[in-house]
């Protein structure tokens, strides 16, 4: 449960990959989309349900590529969904009022309600709070819209992602002109700078707490992006995709990763066995989040 969005003009301001990533990096050229695997497998496929945005509306699809459902039909853009821990609700960003706002709805799209101005919603592991990018940076609010507060040491923060125990929040900020990643205590008491990992954004903490996924264009001079993984201290950075990848999210069991390229793809934690999901409007599909 995590993340995403763009910085507001209104001044809203891996399981660690222990083995080597598959494929060589030298001399690779970015491609439009990854090539899905066609190899047959007797292993069961991933389970659960994935929320994502497509052509400015929120959709869901089962991880086995069935039951595609459109949830919003708003006159303004709705995107960047985040599942509640119990899978019954979805927080998302909406611009139906003309400005970025955090909204919440039931998992079937009913009961839509506004919470606050902001972007990048991410539900806490216990379901009691939603972190998001507010006017001053990373902010917290209860799902009923009460208790709004900003976190010290998280100015300009966006793309928040909670640690599995709820004690810390990873995020990125570009106040310095670069996408620097940080981890702040959930009570705002202190922050850790992850600049040793290099530039990155769109973070997602692994279910076991040992790794953080993120997006970066460090290996491409023309702003192509790929998905990377690192330890929570910013060490052991490894690249998982080689043909464009962004907005990554872990499966609840940590056995798979979903990402956009554009369109949605599922891969193993080492970046292998890439499988495409059949979603509409491939060029506009992004920002997935995964629930049981």
Helices and strands as residue ranges (DSSP letters): E 49-54, E 57-62, E 69-70, E 78-83, E 89-94, E 101-106, E 113-117, E 119-123, E 130-134, E 137-141, E 149-150, E 157-162, E 168-173, E 180-185, E 191-193, G 195-197, E 201-205, E 212-216, E 226-230, E 238-239, E 246-250, E 256-260, E 264-268, E 275-276, G 282-284, E 285-291
